[in-house]
Amino acid sequence: MTNEEEPVHTVEWRCHKCREIRWEWKKSAPNEQKGTITFKHHETFAALEESAATGCSLCASFRASTICHGAYPKDRKSGPIVLEVLKSTLSPHITFKIGKSEYYESFEFAKLQDGVPGGIKGSRLPAKRLASDNLDQDLDDLVQTLVKPWINHCASGKGLHQDCDRRKREQGDSHSVPTRLIDVGHDQSSTVRLVVPAEDFPTEKPNYFALSYCWGLGNDPAKTTRDNIKDRRQAIGTAQLPKTIQDAIKLSQLVGIRYLWVDALCIIQSHEKDKYFEDWKAEAPKMGSYYSNAHCLIAASGASDSSEGLFAERVAQRYPTKTCVISFDPESSEYMYFPCPLPNILDWLPREPLMTRGWCLQETTLSVRTLHWSSVGLFWECPGVSSASEFQPEGWKVWKTGPEDMYRIFDIKADKALGQVWSQLAGNYLNRGFTFKTDRLIAIQGLGRRLAAMHKTEYFAGVFGSNLADGLLWAAHDAQVEKREKLEYFPTWSWASSSSRAYFTGPLAYKYIKPPRSDIFPAARNEMDFGDDSKRTLHLQAPLMTIDLGNESNRDDLKVTLEQGQYGIDLRFDTLNLTPSPLGEILILILGCPESRDLPYKGLILRPKGNMYERIGLCTLTVWGNADPLDESFSSWRKEVALI
C-alpha cells in the first residue's frame, strides 16, 4: 500500500484539505487493522463549495453527494464538516457529517485502466447539469442514449420486460384513447393543436405520452375552456403555455411521439367567468385508463409549480463530478475510489414535490412506464426494471416483494393486494396534498376500479367488496383528537372521511363479515356524488354487540365485563364531537382479528340513524384473564346492517 506519510498521487487536482487525508486502506489487511479514522475537513459548507468551484474534484463529489442524500444545509455556513472513514476489508465506506446531518457512501474498487488512475471507469455515471448554455446538447444526449433505449426495450416485451408487456395487456382498455390529445407535430414546432381522436382519426389508437405534474399557481394559461377550445383545435402557441408543459411537448417531439395528454389542456376547465364542470365530471372517471394506456408517463417530479419546467438546472451538478481515486493496493493491483454520487430512487423521489400531490399516486402507479425528471437526475421505472437512472442506466431486476409493495400492487396476489397492500397505499395517499379535499376518492378511483376488474371484485369509495374488513378497519392518525374532523361529503365508513391521516389495523387473520342478502354497494356508484344516503350505503353481515359502559368516560385503561368474562376495550372515536360523555351504551360491529382468533377483536363503533348506521370510531376488544373467546356468541349477534 502507499506510504502513510504520502497520500496517493492522482492526475486530479485536490485542495489542501483533501490532500491531507490519509486513507490507509489495504484490501488484504488483517482484522485487527480495521477501525475508523476521523478527519476534520472544511470548516463550513460554503468553504466546501468554494473548493469545488476552484476545481477540487473530491470536494465537488462530496458536495454533490450531500445534495443527493438530502443533507444539503439550509445555511451554507453550517459546519464543520467531519469525515469518518471505516477501514473495513469487506465494505470500506465514508461517513460524511455536517452539523446534525450525516450520510455514508461506500468506496468501490477497480483495476488500473489506460495506465493512469484517472482512467478508472466507475460503476456510476455523472448526471447532466442541464445548464441553459448547454441544455439542447444535454437533452439530445439523454434522449438518444437513455430515453429512447429505455422506452424501446420496454415496449419490446423481451427479457426483463416480459412483465411490462403483460401489464400492458392486462390493463388494456378498448376505450383507452383519450377524448382529446395534443398533437405536437413531427418536428420541434412552436405551434401545436388539440385533436379529437374519435373525429380526427376514429380507426387509429396512437401511442401518446401523458404528463404528471404539480399545477401550482402558474397553470391558468394552460387551461382549455369553452371560450378557447375552438381556437385550440386550430393552433396553440407553445410560448403561451407554462414551462413544464412546454418541456413535455419538447420531450415528446425529441422522442418522436406525436401525441401528448395533459389534463389542463385536454379537459375543458371551469374558470372565474364560466363555472362549467360537465366535461370534468365526464373525463375524471376516465383518467385512470388514460394513464394506464399511455405509452410512457412524463413525471415532473422535481417541480412544485408548472412554471418551473422539467429541465431545471441540477444544483448537485453545478461543479462537474467524476470518479475520484482514493488509494492503491499494489498487492491486489486495485484502486479504491469514491464513485459518482448516486441518489436512491426509493429515498429521493418521496421527497420531491410531485410525490406529495394526491393525484400523482394514481398516475404513477397506473402508468406502465415512467420517466421521473427529478431535481437531481432522470430516473426510469417499469414493471421489469427498477431504479434505472442517468447514474446507472441499466438499473436492476424488480423484486416482487419488499417495502415498495404498494408500487407493485398489480404484481401481488389478490388477497394481499386488495387488503394489506391497498391499506398501505391508502395510508400513504392520505398523507398527500389536495387542493380540493372532495377529490380524495375520484383521484384514486381509476386505480381502485382497475384492481377490482383485474381481481373480479367490486370497488367503491376506497374499499373492495372482497376485502371489506381490511378497508373498513381504519382510525384517524392525528394524536390530538380535538384536531380531527369528519368530512361529511364522504360516507362515514370510508377512510376518505377522515380529515387527517389514517392507519389500518391489518393484516387480518380472521374476518367475521359475510355477504349481505342484497348488493354490498349501491347499484349506481359515483365517486363525485354522495348527496343522499342511497348513494353511500354499504350492506354487510357481521356480529353487532351492545356494550354498556354506563357513566364511564373514554380513557386508555377501560375494561368491560360481559357474560363471557372481562375484556379490555379501546375506543378511538373519529372526532372529539363524536365521543359521548358519559359513554353509555356503545354499538360495536365486530369485523376481524389481526393476530389470533380471540386476540384482539377489531370492530367499528356505530350509532343509529333511522334504520341505518353511521360509523363514529374504531374499537379494539382484548380478552383478559380467563375470559372466554367471543366467537361462540357471534352467530347469535350476527345482523345485516346498512352503513352510510
C-alpha positions as CSV (number, residue, x, y, z in Angstrom):
1,M,0.0,0.0,0.0
2,T,1.1,3.7,-0.2
3,N,3.4,5.1,2.5
4,E,1.4,6.5,5.4
5,E,3.3,9.8,5.1
6,E,2.3,10.3,1.5
7,P,-1.2,10.4,0.0
8,V,-1.9,8.6,-3.3
9,H,-0.9,10.7,-6.3
10,T,-3.6,11.3,-9.0
11,V,-3.9,13.2,-12.2
12,E,-6.7,15.3,-10.5
13,W,-6.2,18.5,-8.6
14,R,-7.1,18.3,-4.9
15,C,-7.4,21.1,-2.3
16,H,-5.1,21.1,0.7
17,K,-7.9,19.6,2.9
18,C,-8.3,16.6,0.6
19,R,-4.5,16.2,0.2
20,E,-4.1,15.9,4.0
21,I,-6.4,12.9,4.2
22,R,-4.6,9.6,4.9
23,W,-7.0,6.9,3.7
24,E,-4.8,4.0,5.0
25,W,-6.6,1.2,3.2
26,K,-5.3,-2.3,2.2
27,K,-7.6,-5.0,0.9
28,S,-5.6,-7.8,2.5
29,A,-5.4,-6.1,5.9
30,P,-5.9,-8.4,8.9
31,N,-9.0,-7.9,11.0
32,E,-7.0,-6.0,13.7
33,Q,-6.3,-3.3,11.2
34,K,-9.9,-2.4,10.9
35,G,-11.3,0.7,12.5
36,T,-12.5,4.2,11.9
37,I,-10.3,7.2,11.1
38,T,-11.8,10.7,11.7
39,F,-10.8,13.8,9.7
40,K,-11.8,17.4,10.1
41,H,-12.5,18.6,6.6
42,H,-13.7,22.2,5.7
43,E,-15.0,24.5,8.4
44,T,-18.3,25.2,6.6
45,F,-20.3,24.0,3.6
46,A,-19.6,27.4,2.0
47,A,-15.9,26.5,2.1
48,L,-16.6,23.1,0.6
49,E,-18.5,24.8,-2.3
50,E,-15.7,27.3,-2.8
51,S,-13.2,24.4,-3.1
52,A,-15.5,22.6,-5.5
53,A,-15.8,25.8,-7.6
54,T,-12.0,26.1,-7.6
55,G,-11.7,22.7,-9.2
56,C,-11.2,20.1,-6.4
57,S,-12.9,17.0,-7.8
58,L,-13.2,15.3,-4.4
59,C,-14.9,18.3,-2.9
60,A,-17.2,18.5,-5.9
61,S,-18.2,14.9,-5.3
62,F,-18.7,15.4,-1.6
63,R,-20.9,18.4,-2.3
64,A,-23.0,16.6,-4.9
65,S,-23.3,13.5,-2.7
66,T,-24.5,15.7,0.2
67,I,-27.3,17.1,-2.1
68,C,-28.2,13.7,-3.5
69,H,-28.6,12.3,0.1
70,G,-30.9,15.2,1.1
71,A,-28.4,16.6,3.5
72,Y,-27.9,19.9,1.8
73,P,-27.8,22.5,4.6
74,K,-30.2,25.5,4.6
75,D,-27.4,27.6,6.0
76,R,-24.2,27.5,3.9
77,K,-22.3,28.5,7.0
78,S,-23.2,25.2,8.6
79,G,-20.3,23.1,9.7
80,P,-17.7,21.9,10.5
81,I,-17.5,19.0,8.0
82,V,-16.2,15.8,9.5
83,L,-15.2,12.7,7.6
84,E,-15.2,9.2,9.3
85,V,-13.5,6.5,7.2
86,L,-14.3,2.9,8.1
87,K,-11.3,0.7,7.3
88,S,-13.2,-2.5,6.7
89,T,-11.8,-5.1,4.3
90,L,-15.3,-6.1,3.4
91,S,-17.2,-2.8,2.9
92,P,-15.0,0.3,3.5
93,H,-17.1,3.5,3.4
94,I,-17.0,7.1,4.5
95,T,-19.5,8.8,6.8
96,F,-19.9,12.5,5.9
97,K,-21.1,14.7,8.8
98,I,-22.2,18.3,8.5
99,G,-23.9,19.9,11.5
100,K,-26.6,17.5,12.6
101,S,-26.9,15.7,9.2
102,E,-24.9,12.7,8.2
103,Y,-24.8,10.1,5.5
104,Y,-22.4,7.5,4.2
105,E,-21.0,6.4,0.8
106,S,-19.3,3.1,0.1
107,F,-16.0,3.1,-1.7
108,E,-15.6,0.9,-4.8
109,F,-12.6,-0.9,-6.4
110,A,-11.2,-1.2,-9.9
111,K,-8.1,-2.4,-11.7
112,L,-6.0,0.2,-13.4
113,Q,-7.2,1.2,-16.9
114,D,-5.4,3.2,-19.6
115,G,-2.3,3.3,-17.5
116,V,-3.3,6.1,-15.1
117,P,-5.7,6.3,-12.1
118,G,-7.7,8.9,-14.0
119,G,-8.6,6.2,-16.5
120,I,-10.7,4.3,-13.9
121,K,-14.3,3.9,-15.0
122,G,-16.6,3.7,-12.1
123,S,-19.9,1.8,-11.8
124,R,-21.8,5.1,-11.9
125,L,-22.1,8.0,-14.4
126,P,-22.4,11.7,-13.5
127,A,-25.7,13.3,-14.2
128,K,-26.2,16.1,-16.8
129,R,-26.2,19.6,-15.4
130,L,-28.9,20.9,-17.8
131,A,-27.4,24.4,-17.7
132,S,-29.0,26.8,-20.1
133,D,-25.9,27.3,-22.2
134,N,-25.7,23.5,-23.0
135,L,-29.3,22.4,-22.5
136,D,-30.0,21.3,-26.1
137,Q,-26.9,19.1,-26.2
138,D,-27.6,17.6,-22.8
139,L,-31.2,16.8,-23.7
140,D,-30.2,15.3,-27.0
141,D,-27.7,13.1,-25.2
142,L,-30.3,12.0,-22.7
143,V,-32.9,11.2,-25.3
144,Q,-30.6,9.3,-27.6
145,T,-28.6,7.3,-25.0
146,L,-31.2,6.8,-22.3
147,V,-34.9,7.8,-23.0
148,K,-35.3,6.1,-26.4
149,P,-33.5,2.9,-25.5
150,W,-35.4,2.6,-22.2
151,I,-38.8,3.0,-23.9
152,N,-37.9,0.8,-26.9
153,H,-36.5,-2.1,-24.8
154,C,-39.5,-2.0,-22.5
155,A,-42.0,-1.8,-25.4
156,S,-40.3,-4.9,-27.0
157,G,-41.7,-7.1,-24.2
158,K,-38.5,-9.1,-24.2
159,G,-36.1,-10.2,-21.4
160,L,-36.7,-8.3,-18.2
161,H,-39.6,-6.5,-19.9
162,Q,-41.9,-9.5,-20.3
163,D,-43.8,-8.3,-17.2
164,C,-44.2,-4.9,-18.8
165,D,-45.8,-6.4,-21.8
166,R,-48.1,-8.5,-19.6
167,R,-49.1,-5.4,-17.5
168,K,-49.9,-3.5,-20.7
169,R,-52.2,-6.3,-22.0
170,E,-53.9,-6.8,-18.6
171,Q,-54.6,-3.1,-18.3
172,G,-55.8,-2.9,-21.9
173,D,-59.0,-0.9,-22.4
174,S,-61.0,-0.8,-25.6
175,H,-61.8,2.8,-24.7
176,S,-58.2,3.8,-23.9
177,V,-57.7,6.6,-26.4
178,P,-58.4,9.9,-24.6
179,T,-61.2,12.2,-25.7
180,R,-58.6,14.8,-26.6
181,L,-54.9,14.8,-27.2
182,I,-52.3,17.5,-28.0
183,D,-50.8,16.9,-31.5
184,V,-47.1,18.1,-31.1
185,G,-46.3,17.5,-34.7
186,H,-43.3,15.8,-36.3
187,D,-40.6,18.2,-35.5
188,Q,-39.8,20.9,-32.9
189,S,-42.6,23.1,-34.0
190,S,-43.5,26.1,-31.7
191,T,-47.2,25.5,-32.6
192,V,-49.3,22.5,-31.5
193,R,-53.0,21.9,-31.5
194,L,-55.8,19.9,-29.8
195,V,-57.2,16.9,-31.7
196,V,-60.3,14.7,-31.0
197,P,-59.3,11.2,-32.0
198,A,-62.9,10.0,-32.4
199,E,-63.4,12.6,-35.0
200,D,-59.9,13.2,-36.5
201,F,-58.7,9.5,-36.7
202,P,-61.5,7.3,-35.5
203,T,-59.9,4.0,-36.5
204,E,-56.5,4.7,-35.0
205,K,-55.2,4.1,-31.5
206,P,-51.9,6.1,-31.5
207,N,-49.2,6.0,-28.9
208,Y,-49.2,9.0,-26.6
209,F,-47.3,10.4,-23.6
210,A,-49.1,11.6,-20.5
211,L,-47.9,14.3,-18.1
212,S,-48.0,14.1,-14.3
213,Y,-47.2,17.5,-12.7
214,C,-48.0,20.0,-10.0
215,W,-50.3,22.8,-11.2
216,G,-49.2,25.2,-8.6
217,L,-50.2,28.8,-9.1
218,G,-49.0,29.3,-12.6
219,N,-51.2,26.9,-14.6
220,D,-54.1,29.2,-15.7
221,P,-52.6,29.8,-19.2
222,A,-52.7,26.1,-19.8
223,K,-56.5,25.8,-19.3
224,T,-58.7,24.9,-22.2
225,T,-62.1,26.5,-21.7
226,R,-65.3,26.7,-23.6
227,D,-64.1,30.1,-24.8
228,N,-60.8,29.0,-26.3
229,I,-61.3,25.4,-27.3
230,K,-62.3,26.2,-30.9
231,D,-59.1,28.2,-31.4
232,R,-57.0,25.5,-29.8
233,R,-58.4,22.9,-32.3
234,Q,-56.6,25.0,-34.9
235,A,-53.4,26.0,-33.1
236,I,-51.8,26.6,-29.7
237,G,-48.6,28.7,-29.4
238,T,-46.3,26.8,-27.0
239,A,-44.8,30.1,-25.8
240,Q,-48.1,30.9,-24.0
241,L,-48.0,27.7,-22.0
242,P,-46.4,27.1,-18.6
243,K,-42.8,25.9,-18.7
244,T,-43.5,22.3,-17.6
245,I,-46.0,21.8,-20.4
246,Q,-43.6,23.4,-22.9
247,D,-40.9,21.0,-21.8
248,A,-43.2,18.0,-22.0
249,I,-44.1,19.0,-25.6
250,K,-40.4,19.4,-26.5
251,L,-39.6,15.9,-25.0
252,S,-42.4,14.3,-27.0
253,Q,-41.1,15.9,-30.1
254,L,-37.5,14.8,-29.4
255,V,-38.5,11.2,-28.8
256,G,-40.8,11.1,-31.8
257,I,-44.1,10.5,-30.0
258,R,-46.7,12.7,-31.8
259,Y,-49.4,12.9,-29.1
260,L,-49.4,14.1,-25.5
261,W,-52.2,14.1,-22.9
262,V,-52.1,17.0,-20.3
263,D,-55.2,17.4,-18.1
264,A,-55.4,21.2,-18.1
265,L,-55.4,21.3,-21.9
266,C,-57.3,18.1,-22.7
267,I,-60.2,18.5,-20.3
268,I,-62.4,21.6,-20.6
269,Q,-61.8,23.6,-17.4
270,S,-64.0,25.9,-15.4
271,H,-62.8,29.4,-14.6
272,E,-64.0,32.5,-12.8
273,K,-66.4,33.6,-15.5
274,D,-67.6,30.2,-16.5
275,K,-68.3,27.6,-13.8
276,Y,-68.6,24.7,-16.2
277,F,-67.9,21.3,-14.7
278,E,-69.7,18.9,-17.1
279,D,-66.6,17.9,-19.1
280,W,-64.6,17.5,-15.9
281,K,-67.3,15.2,-14.5
282,A,-67.3,13.1,-17.7
283,E,-63.5,12.9,-18.0
284,A,-62.4,12.5,-14.4
285,P,-63.6,8.8,-14.1
286,K,-61.7,8.0,-17.4
287,M,-58.3,9.4,-16.2
288,G,-57.2,6.1,-14.8
289,S,-57.4,4.5,-18.2
290,Y,-55.6,7.5,-19.8
291,Y,-52.6,6.9,-17.6
292,S,-52.6,3.2,-17.7
293,N,-52.7,3.2,-21.5
294,A,-50.1,5.9,-22.1
295,H,-47.0,4.8,-23.9
296,C,-45.0,6.5,-21.1
297,L,-45.6,8.9,-18.3
298,I,-43.6,12.1,-18.1
299,A,-43.4,12.9,-14.3
300,A,-42.3,16.4,-13.5
301,S,-41.2,15.1,-10.1
302,G,-38.9,18.0,-9.1
303,A,-41.2,20.9,-9.9
304,S,-43.7,22.3,-7.4
305,D,-45.3,24.7,-9.9
306,S,-46.0,24.3,-13.7
307,S,-43.8,27.4,-14.3
308,E,-40.7,25.6,-13.2
309,G,-40.3,23.1,-16.1
310,L,-38.9,19.6,-16.5
311,F,-35.3,20.6,-17.4
312,A,-34.3,22.8,-14.4
313,E,-30.6,23.1,-13.8
314,R,-29.4,20.4,-11.3
315,V,-27.9,22.1,-8.3
316,A,-25.9,19.0,-7.5
317,Q,-24.1,19.1,-10.9
318,R,-23.1,22.8,-10.8
319,Y,-19.5,21.6,-10.5
320,P,-18.5,18.6,-12.6
321,T,-18.3,15.3,-10.7
322,K,-16.3,12.2,-11.6
323,T,-14.8,9.0,-10.2
324,C,-12.2,10.1,-7.6
325,V,-9.3,7.8,-6.9
326,I,-8.5,7.4,-3.2
327,S,-5.9,4.8,-2.7
328,F,-4.0,1.9,-4.4
329,D,-3.1,-1.5,-3.1
330,P,-0.1,-3.0,-5.0
331,E,-0.8,-6.5,-3.7
332,S,-4.1,-6.7,-5.5
333,S,-3.3,-4.1,-8.1
334,E,-6.6,-2.4,-7.3
335,Y,-7.6,1.2,-6.8
336,M,-10.1,2.3,-4.2
337,Y,-12.2,5.2,-5.4
338,F,-15.1,7.4,-4.4
339,P,-17.8,6.9,-7.0
340,C,-20.0,9.5,-8.7
341,P,-23.0,10.3,-6.3
342,L,-26.0,8.0,-6.6
343,P,-29.3,9.1,-5.2
344,N,-31.6,6.2,-4.2
345,I,-34.9,6.5,-6.1
346,L,-36.8,5.0,-3.2
347,D,-35.3,7.5,-0.8
348,W,-35.2,10.5,-3.1
349,L,-38.5,10.5,-5.0
350,P,-40.8,10.6,-2.0
351,R,-39.2,13.9,-1.1
352,E,-39.9,15.5,-4.4
353,P,-42.8,18.0,-4.8
354,L,-44.9,15.8,-7.2
355,M,-44.9,12.9,-4.8
356,T,-46.7,15.0,-2.1
357,R,-49.6,15.5,-4.5
358,G,-52.6,13.2,-4.1
359,W,-53.4,12.8,-7.8
360,C,-49.9,11.7,-8.5
361,L,-50.2,8.4,-6.7
362,Q,-52.8,7.0,-9.2
363,E,-50.9,8.5,-12.2
364,T,-47.6,6.9,-11.3
365,T,-49.0,3.6,-10.1
366,L,-51.2,3.0,-13.2
367,S,-48.6,4.0,-15.7
368,V,-46.6,1.1,-17.1
369,R,-43.5,3.3,-17.8
370,T,-42.4,6.4,-16.1
371,L,-39.7,9.0,-16.7
372,H,-39.1,10.8,-13.4
373,W,-37.5,14.2,-14.1
374,S,-36.3,14.9,-10.6
375,S,-34.2,17.7,-9.2
376,V,-31.0,15.5,-9.1
377,G,-31.4,13.4,-12.2
378,L,-33.5,11.3,-14.5
379,F,-35.0,8.1,-13.3
380,W,-36.8,5.3,-15.1
381,E,-39.4,2.9,-13.7
382,C,-41.3,0.0,-15.3
383,P,-42.5,-3.4,-14.1
384,G,-39.4,-5.2,-15.2
385,V,-36.6,-2.8,-14.2
386,S,-36.1,-0.8,-11.0
387,S,-34.0,2.3,-10.3
388,A,-32.5,2.8,-13.7
389,S,-31.2,6.3,-14.0
390,E,-28.7,8.7,-15.5
391,F,-26.2,7.4,-12.9
392,Q,-26.9,3.6,-13.5
393,P,-28.7,3.3,-16.8
394,E,-29.2,-0.5,-16.6
395,G,-30.9,-0.5,-13.2
396,W,-31.7,-3.9,-11.9
397,K,-34.5,-6.5,-12.0
398,V,-37.5,-5.7,-9.9
399,W,-38.0,-7.7,-6.7
400,K,-41.6,-8.9,-6.5
401,T,-42.0,-8.1,-2.8
402,G,-40.4,-5.6,-0.4
403,P,-41.0,-2.3,1.2
404,E,-42.2,-0.9,-2.1
405,D,-45.1,-3.4,-2.4
406,M,-47.6,-0.6,-2.8
407,Y,-45.9,0.5,-6.0
408,R,-46.0,-3.2,-7.3
409,I,-49.6,-3.7,-6.4
410,F,-50.5,-5.2,-9.8
411,D,-47.9,-8.0,-9.3
412,I,-49.2,-9.2,-5.9
413,K,-51.9,-11.9,-5.3
414,A,-55.4,-10.7,-4.8
415,D,-56.0,-11.0,-1.1
416,K,-52.7,-9.3,-0.1
417,A,-53.0,-6.7,-2.9
418,L,-56.6,-5.7,-2.0
419,G,-56.1,-5.9,1.7
420,Q,-52.7,-5.2,3.3
421,V,-51.0,-3.5,0.3
422,W,-54.1,-1.4,-0.6
423,S,-54.3,-0.3,3.1
424,Q,-50.6,0.7,3.0
425,L,-51.2,2.6,-0.3
426,A,-54.3,4.4,1.1
427,G,-52.4,5.4,4.2
428,N,-49.6,6.9,2.0
429,Y,-52.2,8.6,-0.2
430,L,-53.9,10.4,2.8
431,N,-50.5,11.9,3.7
432,R,-50.6,13.8,0.3
433,G,-52.0,17.2,-0.5
434,F,-55.2,18.1,-2.3
435,T,-56.3,21.5,-3.5
436,F,-59.9,20.2,-3.0
437,K,-60.5,17.5,-0.4
438,T,-63.6,16.4,-2.3
439,D,-61.2,15.0,-4.9
440,R,-59.9,12.3,-2.4
441,L,-61.9,9.4,-3.9
442,I,-62.1,10.5,-7.5
443,A,-58.3,10.9,-7.6
444,I,-57.8,7.2,-6.8
445,Q,-60.9,5.8,-8.4
446,G,-59.2,4.7,-11.6
447,L,-56.7,2.7,-9.7
448,G,-59.3,1.0,-7.5
449,R,-61.5,0.1,-10.4
450,R,-58.6,-1.3,-12.4
451,L,-57.6,-3.6,-9.5
452,A,-61.2,-4.6,-9.0
453,A,-61.6,-5.6,-12.6
454,M,-58.3,-7.5,-12.5
455,H,-59.3,-9.5,-9.5
456,K,-63.0,-9.8,-10.4
457,T,-64.5,-8.0,-7.4
458,E,-66.3,-4.7,-6.7
459,Y,-64.8,-1.4,-5.6
460,F,-66.5,1.7,-4.1
461,A,-65.4,4.7,-2.0
462,G,-61.9,3.3,-1.2
463,V,-62.8,-0.3,-0.3
464,F,-63.1,-3.7,-2.2
465,G,-66.1,-6.0,-1.8
466,S,-63.8,-9.0,-1.3
467,N,-61.8,-7.3,1.4
468,L,-64.3,-5.2,3.3
469,A,-62.8,-5.7,6.8
470,D,-59.3,-4.7,5.6
471,G,-60.7,-1.4,4.1
472,L,-63.1,-0.5,6.9
473,L,-60.8,-1.0,9.9
474,W,-59.0,2.3,9.9
475,A,-58.5,5.0,12.5
476,A,-57.7,8.7,12.4
477,H,-53.9,9.1,13.0
478,D,-53.8,12.6,14.4
479,A,-52.7,12.2,18.1
480,Q,-54.7,15.2,19.2
481,V,-58.3,14.2,19.0
482,E,-59.5,17.8,19.1
483,K,-57.8,18.4,15.7
484,R,-59.6,15.5,14.0
485,E,-62.5,16.4,11.6
486,K,-65.0,14.3,9.8
487,L,-65.6,15.2,6.1
488,E,-69.3,14.9,5.7
489,Y,-69.1,14.9,1.9
490,F,-68.0,11.2,2.1
491,P,-69.6,8.1,3.6
492,T,-68.8,7.8,7.3
493,W,-67.3,4.3,6.8
494,S,-64.8,5.4,4.2
495,W,-61.3,6.4,5.2
496,A,-61.7,9.4,2.9
497,S,-64.0,10.9,5.6
498,S,-61.0,11.4,7.9
499,S,-59.6,14.9,7.5
500,S,-56.3,13.7,9.0
501,R,-54.0,10.8,8.1
502,A,-55.3,7.3,8.8
503,Y,-53.8,4.0,9.8
504,F,-55.2,0.5,9.2
505,T,-55.2,-2.5,11.6
506,G,-54.5,-5.3,9.1
507,P,-53.4,-7.8,8.0
508,L,-56.3,-9.8,9.4
509,A,-56.0,-13.5,10.4
510,Y,-59.8,-13.9,10.8
511,K,-62.7,-12.0,9.3
512,Y,-66.3,-12.1,10.5
513,I,-68.0,-10.4,7.6
514,K,-70.5,-12.3,5.5
515,P,-72.1,-11.2,2.2
516,P,-75.5,-9.4,2.7
517,R,-78.7,-10.6,1.1
518,S,-78.6,-7.5,-1.1
519,D,-75.8,-5.9,-3.0
520,I,-72.8,-4.7,-1.0
521,F,-72.6,-1.3,-2.7
522,P,-75.2,0.9,-4.4
523,A,-76.2,-0.1,-7.9
524,A,-75.3,3.4,-9.2
525,R,-71.9,4.5,-7.9
526,N,-70.5,7.9,-8.4
527,E,-67.3,8.9,-6.5
528,M,-68.2,12.5,-7.1
529,D,-71.8,12.4,-5.7
530,F,-72.7,11.1,-2.2
531,G,-75.5,13.5,-1.9
532,D,-78.1,11.2,-0.3
533,D,-78.0,8.0,1.8
534,S,-78.9,5.7,-1.1
535,K,-75.6,6.8,-2.9
536,R,-73.3,6.0,0.1
537,T,-74.9,2.8,1.6
538,L,-72.7,-0.3,2.3
539,H,-74.5,-3.5,3.2
540,L,-72.9,-6.3,5.2
541,Q,-73.5,-9.0,7.8
542,A,-71.4,-9.1,10.9
543,P,-71.7,-9.6,14.7
544,L,-73.3,-6.4,16.2
545,M,-72.9,-6.2,20.0
546,T,-74.0,-3.7,22.6
547,I,-71.7,-2.8,25.5
548,D,-73.0,-0.7,28.4
549,L,-70.2,1.5,29.8
550,G,-72.6,3.5,32.0
551,N,-71.1,6.7,33.3
552,E,-67.6,5.9,32.3
553,S,-65.6,8.5,30.3
554,N,-63.3,7.4,27.5
555,R,-59.7,6.6,28.7
556,D,-56.9,4.2,27.9
557,D,-57.5,1.6,30.6
558,L,-61.2,0.9,30.1
559,K,-62.5,-2.6,30.9
560,V,-65.9,-4.1,30.4
561,T,-67.5,-7.2,32.0
562,L,-69.6,-9.4,29.8
563,E,-71.2,-12.9,30.4
564,Q,-68.0,-14.5,28.9
565,G,-65.7,-12.6,31.3
566,Q,-63.7,-9.4,31.4
567,Y,-62.3,-7.6,28.4
568,G,-60.1,-4.6,27.8
569,I,-61.7,-2.1,25.5
570,D,-60.0,0.6,23.5
571,L,-62.3,3.2,21.8
572,R,-60.9,5.6,19.2
573,F,-63.6,8.0,18.1
574,D,-63.2,9.6,14.8
575,T,-63.6,13.2,16.2
576,L,-64.0,14.8,19.6
577,N,-67.6,15.8,19.0
578,L,-68.5,12.1,18.2
579,T,-67.3,11.0,21.7
580,P,-70.3,10.5,24.0
581,S,-69.9,11.6,27.6
582,P,-70.7,9.6,29.6
583,L,-70.1,6.7,27.2
584,G,-73.4,4.8,28.0
585,E,-74.3,2.1,25.5
586,I,-71.9,1.5,22.7
587,L,-72.7,-0.4,19.5
588,I,-69.8,-2.4,18.1
589,L,-69.7,-4.2,14.7
590,I,-67.0,-6.9,15.0
591,L,-65.2,-7.3,11.7
592,G,-62.0,-9.3,12.4
593,C,-58.9,-10.3,14.4
594,P,-55.4,-9.3,13.2
595,E,-53.5,-11.8,15.2
596,S,-55.4,-14.9,16.5
597,R,-59.0,-16.0,16.7
598,D,-59.5,-14.4,20.1
599,L,-56.8,-11.7,20.5
600,P,-57.8,-8.9,19.9
601,Y,-61.2,-8.3,18.2
602,K,-61.4,-5.3,15.9
603,G,-64.7,-3.5,15.0
604,L,-66.5,-0.3,14.2
605,I,-68.2,1.9,16.7
606,L,-71.7,2.7,15.3
607,R,-74.6,5.0,16.0
608,P,-78.1,4.5,14.6
609,K,-79.5,6.9,12.0
610,G,-83.1,5.7,11.3
611,N,-82.8,2.1,10.2
612,M,-79.2,2.6,9.1
613,Y,-75.9,3.2,11.0
614,E,-73.1,5.7,10.9
615,R,-69.5,4.9,11.8
616,I,-68.2,7.1,14.6
617,G,-64.9,5.3,15.5
618,L,-62.8,2.1,15.9
619,C,-62.9,-0.4,18.7
620,T,-60.4,-3.0,20.0
621,L,-61.6,-5.7,22.4
622,T,-58.9,-7.7,24.2
623,V,-59.5,-10.9,26.2
624,W,-58.5,-10.6,29.9
625,G,-57.6,-13.4,32.3
626,N,-59.8,-16.4,32.0
627,A,-62.4,-14.8,29.8
628,D,-63.8,-16.9,27.0
629,P,-63.4,-16.1,23.4
630,L,-66.5,-14.4,21.9
631,D,-66.6,-16.5,18.7
632,E,-69.4,-18.8,20.0
633,S,-71.6,-15.8,20.6
634,F,-71.1,-14.3,17.2
635,S,-73.8,-16.3,15.4
636,S,-76.5,-15.0,17.7
637,W,-75.2,-11.4,17.4
638,R,-74.9,-11.5,13.6
639,K,-77.0,-8.9,11.8
640,E,-77.3,-7.4,8.4
641,V,-76.6,-3.7,8.7
642,A,-76.6,-0.8,6.3
643,L,-73.7,1.7,6.9
644,I,-73.9,5.2,5.4
